[in-house]
Amino acid sequence: MTRPRKPFGANHPGRLPATMMKVLAAEMSDPSRLRRGKQYAKDGSVLDILIDPGVATCEIQGSRSTPYIAAVTVKPGDGMPLRRDVKFACTCPDNDNWDSYACKHVVATLFTLSDEFLLEPELLDLWRGRDVERNPDRDDDDDHDDDHDDDNLDLGDAEDDERPHERRRGHLRLVGSEVVARNRPTAPAPHVDPLAALLRTPEGMALPEVGDIERIEPALPRSRELAAVLRDALRHLRIEWD
């Protein structure tokens, strides 16, 4: 699949998954980004789309000359995923915003996915990975271009110059996978105590025995107010030895 398709008419087989995808887009973003992303999908700013098992990648023309790449990954499963099953990434600066909302380019990707599901609901199974389990030899582009085979695409082959569209789609898939890998969360580094090495007792060294510390009753000052403050402080003082 390459250029996003625009549905016409009302009788389409994937009305339910298409509607559910739009609801999911509303859950993943705020009203402002949702409105702008929906407009991007509507006005043709989405230049290209690839739906692979587990990830959908879109190329979106924004305000700069170089298009943005947005990728939406999903856990394997059946039917429409829940919000917790979906992750997203984009090459735009808004991808690193603090409120964790999906940017307008990711929203445009979700709305473009909605149009594709409306026309061809089987693509939802492909996105969720079910299509690969049933028929691992199927190419996701067979329904649109039988002459294309992205799995054997060589971006550096000079003979591919006669197929610029294939090269562009291969580049989109490559960049999309890099975006997903770059935004995948990593496990935090284990905490290392900087004083552990200094406080470590050398092997074979015996520590001196420390006897019980006798309680010493301090002499209180003559001033009643000051003595009351000191007595209260000593009552709540606790020393712990580790």
Protein Blocks (a to p, Z undefined) as FASTA:
>chain_A
ZZdcddedjbdfklmmmmmmmmmmmmmpcfklmmmmmmmmmnopambdcddehiacdddd
dfbfbdcdddddddddehjddfklpccddfbfklmpmnlpacfklmmmmmmmmmmmmmmm
mlmmmmnommmmmmmmbcfklmmomkbcfklpcfkbmklmmmmmlmmmmmmmmmmmmmmm
mmpccdddddddfklmmmpccehiacddddddddddddddfblklmmmmmmmmmmgccdd
ZZ
